[in-house]
Amino acid sequence: MKIHRWIALGLTCGVLASGMLPFAHAQQPAAAITADGDLEAVIASKYEEDGYRAYRLSHASAQTAHSAVQLEAEALNFEESTGVRVADSAILGGKAIELSAGARAALRLEVGETGLYTVRLDYVYLDTEGLKNSDITLLLDGKVPFEESQRLTLPRIWTQEPIIHRKGANDFTPKSEQRAAAAVYIAADQTGMEGEFLYYLEKGSHVLTLQSAAGGFAVGRVTVGSPALPGDDAYRAGAKYDYSGDVYTIEAEEIHLKNDSSITSGVDRTDAAVSPNDPVYKKVNVLNGSKFLKPLQNASWKIDVKKDGRYRIGIRFKQDTLQGAFVTRRLLLDGEPVCAGLSNLRFGYDDNWQYTVLQADGKELWLDLSAGEHTLSLEVTLGDLRPYIQRMDDMVFVLNYLYRKIIMVTGTSPDPLRDYNLADEIPYLIPDFQAIVKELDDIYAQLGKLSVKGGQISILSQLSNQLRSFVRDPYHIQNRLANYKSNISALSSLIMTLQDQPLTIDYFSLIGDAKKTTEVKSGWLSNLWFQIRSFIGSFYCDYTSIGGGGSSAQDGGRISVWFSGGREQAELLKDIIDEQFSAKHGVAVNLQLVSISLSQAILAGTAPDVMLTTSRSQPVNLGARGVLEDLSAYDGFDKLRDVFGDTLLAPYTYRGKVFALPVTLDYHVMFYRQDILDELSLKLPQTWDDLYAMIPIIQRNNMAVGLPYTVLSSQTTIESGIGAKDIFATLVLQRNAPLYNDARTSILLDSTAVIGAFEQWTDFYTKYQLDLEYSFYNRFRTGEMPIAIQSYANYNMLAAAAPEIRGLWGMTTVPGTRQADGSINRAEAASGSGAVMVRDCKDKPAAWSFIQWWVSAEAQSAYGNALEVLMGKASRYNPANPDAMKALPWEDEELAVLLEQRSFVREIPEVLGGYYTVRGLDNAFRNVVFSGRNYKEALTEQGIIINAELARKQQEFAGVVL
Amino acid sequence: MKRTVAPAKPLRRNSRSMTVSSYLFLAPFLVFFAVFTVIPVLCAVVLSFTNFNMVTVPTFAGISNYVRMLLDDDVLLTAVKNTLVFAFLTGPFSYFLCLLLAWLVNEVNRRLRVVFTAIFYIPSTVTNAIAIFAYIFSGDSYGLANSTLMQLGIIRDPILWLSDPTYNMGILILIQLWLSLGVGFLSFIAGFQAIDPSLYEAGAIDGIRNRFQEFYYLTLPGMRPQLMFGAVMQITASFSVSAVPIALTGFPSTNNSTTTVVTHILDISTLRMEMGYACAIATMLFLVMLITRNIVSLIIRSD
């Protein structure tokens, strides 16, 4: 402990050290601290014991080595390797080690000095079809040095089709394609928070082992350690050439290679001078900053230099997101860093487009280039902000920890007049607050030196002011908890903001001249004229048409298809249809992006042939009215029945006819905070009884358990049906009770099982006092709600937007009900959407083949993967087709949980008038929970009302012949 | 005394062409009014005698829809009750509030008047402003109302303001009042401006002693058209309350506690797809509004 502090003090000015040891220079409070409140221990508990943080601390005295050892395929020790093959690789330029699935490659390594080494791999993927990035495990002398080294992800390399600017038309978003291109991977933290990993190696010989479960790539050269980067002056002094006089300009939207398919070119119409631009039509003209922002993302451009020479670098960019701060990029020439300045380029904030000639410390930087083809790459890094982001992240964790400790004493709605004696109840509270104040003030001051200031950063001083007053007056802490909590979430949103480093780029130039610039500016007058013309243009330019081209003159028929959703999704879908469906079946598809309801369109006679996104109760509702086609009569339906199973088709089936095929499927899983469950020594609940046993313990510590409950709206009654609204349907299913009679003409709310399920459901809110409305995302992050049942879609949000609890949470199946025979019934209700065919469809065979194709694993996985490529991880698709789900980039453990939960999904059928079921049950529920009525009475009363409506609907449709 | 008679013909021709051009000026509005108001209303009346499920051809149903409305619809009774509560609580109250505020605003100087008019009128133009009440009355324990009351120690557990039938109607009435200072308010201000100042002078000479007398004997009678206009707007507004309950208390609301006639119509037409029955209720609502308008007009005229 002491040793660390001394070392850190020695290096306080060094960025690295302050990042590693956030607390080392914060003076320890004099008061005795119980192990419980020891901040360093708390922070350490955030990181895994065998994680990188601990590894670095245990080698804190070692120096970074600046010698590089290069290992070629010859270094391979075949006796200790399996699943590898040495082959010539033209792409990597020499011999390469090919790793197949489950391979293990051991390389002999000799290092000349003891120290910390980076590890760099030159690699290429052997296939260009897969989407999953392969993970490798890097071992030193047979051991995994730290946890993170288990999973180093080698990104696949993508290219982008050339952009065609068409006159008088909107440009298409260029598609990404995989390319087998040589790439460089330096072992680093995926989030950018730790930077490049430094491995400790003692002088002598070692074995470096690479393992990969998925394999599928070849490694050319492994480089251990990296030579020190030359300083800017040294680089300038070593320049070989003088200015050549040539100027080359590269449009940033013409990306050559990228290591993340979601880096895409975009459209900017905010400024007339962006090149190229058009006031009326959309021109793809920039590298989109909102897609080029995550650490380790790398985009490169090809440039053909005609003359040897020295080139200054001009760049026109826009950074209008990080107010008061800067974003950082690292410039690489032909994949290698050039000099210190070019590896740490800062781009400041401005609302408008900016132009700059790259410089460091007030002096311009240049590249010394030989004639020929070069690649220039920009890589996203957190730069100088990194240590501070990390320290703030630690503070959020500690502040949340103390918050939980406080509410364990006071509860979430404390009595304002009571003296909780917090300073004595939690003896470490005040000293901890004092230490945090010091740390926050220090971060604030250091950031100020980096000229990061203004609105967002001020939360640091706000928070430290609040804590200071907590220290001064601990008797009123309980009254200010809400504000304390919102300050914490403001701080963690600041962290998230700073972790994204968006930079939109118009073009950059290599300027072989000491004076010239390539700056273009647009005056406000030209901008005004541009905006006026684009306003006028908006009256005649059709921005809603999807795609066009490709599928016009086809002989296999023509169908119109409706899709509701985002424009980007529709464009994607159109591409996939053209590629996979129209080409094969020769059917032209006219895809339309709509937001109106199908029933109105049918009434107006403008209905499409196929609707891809029909909400839950629509198929039966419209089907019973005789306007949808019965799909079960078609050839090939039985095969689909096998794929989905009867239960997924149940909500779309009426009187034996199936009016829709399931497209998406949404169901609940249980999210839990492992750290808090450990703290309370709780195990994951298998049954509801287990959960009942946990609730008091969690609540005694003033935390909460969350169950799903959607506030009723017209949307929910029609769109999601009964399954995913709350857990009632799940509880009914787990009791093996039907909700409707076999003819689906009346609801069975009077069976013992259903009444029991209803009692169980309402008990959660009456006896156990669970919250009905809450923000799951916020409460789960703070730890206030360590266990919650929610839609599995929340996984993506937590994975993408809750960095401070990474690795501390997980998801598992929802609790089940123990049956008489001792087994556990884990049945689970669900929700989703389907694809329907309208009965007036003119070309039914074509429409049927289209629907068949759309619900197939092939189409669904292509769409899901393309969606993720385009929109990122947070918008992962939820297909109903099980094989499509397996093809999405889920991690294996997650997929196992999801598939297990999915195997328990039992859908509740939709009936005519089913909206009244949702409504009636909700009324009964509210009568019990709000008005304290008897549950049996409330349920029976609503049962009568629901049955009256169902009977009326039966009467209405008695005469309709399907 | 001999009068020179103006030539009659040109005048008549003139007046005929005046009439034609007047109708021409009216035409754009009349066309839109007919297409988007008159014809739909007539269609609704016709459809109210049919069964129409939105996707198949309507079938004639006689007066069965009206029979159902009067004899077999419990929810409609709740809806009518709620609508009347809205109409009688927010309608007249907000009408007089508008008048009072307009009077007060009229008394201040020109610049301030513009500012105040904007302040009072803006809420009714920004319909999404009601979204803010969803945050204020959020059922979460961190909702503004809940957290404040809990901090003050008035309540212990969060109240689901908008879902609990004990509170939701009262909250809606308050919000509706806040929103209702709309067109009526503007027309009253215009009415105050339209009165000839010489009237007040004459009144003062004739013995009016205070501002209230002046208001009652001169101002009110002088702005009868605006009063009438304000009343009609207010009646329509309070009988067709729907946006606020839907946005705040959910649609449908708990036990139909905030169902109004219009939300009931929306429920039946868009959710249950029974257009014929929805049209029957709409026709009835139309008739009730018409009758109320005539009664109010009688009161204002006789004043």
Chai-1 contact restraints between the chains, C-beta under 6 A:
chainA,res_idxA,chainB,res_idxB,connection_type,confidence,min_distance_angstrom,max_distance_angstrom,comment,restraint_id
A,S413,B,M150,contact,1.0,0.0,6.0,A-B,restraint_1
A,P416,B,G153,contact,1.0,0.0,6.0,A-B,restraint_2
A,A482,B,S147,contact,1.0,0.0,6.0,A-B,restraint_3
A,S599,B,M54,contact,1.0,0.0,6.0,A-B,restraint_4
A,S599,B,V55,contact,1.0,0.0,6.0,A-B,restraint_5
A,I602,B,V55,contact,1.0,0.0,6.0,A-B,restraint_6
A,L603,B,M54,contact,1.0,0.0,6.0,A-B,restraint_7
A,L603,B,V55,contact,1.0,0.0,6.0,A-B,restraint_8
A,R625,B,N53,contact,1.0,0.0,6.0,A-B,restraint_9
A,R625,B,V55,contact,1.0,0.0,6.0,A-B,restraint_10
A,R625,B,T56,contact,1.0,0.0,6.0,A-B,restraint_11
A,V627,B,V55,contact,1.0,0.0,6.0,A-B,restraint_12
A,V711,B,G250,contact,1.0,0.0,6.0,A-B,restraint_13
A,L712,B,G250,contact,1.0,0.0,6.0,A-B,restraint_14
A,S713,B,G250,contact,1.0,0.0,6.0,A-B,restraint_15
A,S713,B,F251,contact,1.0,0.0,6.0,A-B,restraint_16
A,S714,B,F251,contact,1.0,0.0,6.0,A-B,restraint_17
A,S714,B,L271,contact,1.0,0.0,6.0,A-B,restraint_18
A,E773,B,G139,contact,1.0,0.0,6.0,A-B,restraint_19
A,E773,B,D140,contact,1.0,0.0,6.0,A-B,restraint_20
A,Y774,B,D140,contact,1.0,0.0,6.0,A-B,restraint_21
A,Y915,B,L271,contact,1.0,0.0,6.0,A-B,restraint_22
A,R919,B,P252,contact,1.0,0.0,6.0,A-B,restraint_23
A,N923,B,N255,contact,1.0,0.0,6.0,A-B,restraint_24
A,R926,B,T254,contact,1.0,0.0,6.0,A-B,restraint_25
A,F930,B,D164,contact,1.0,0.0,6.0,A-B,restraint_26
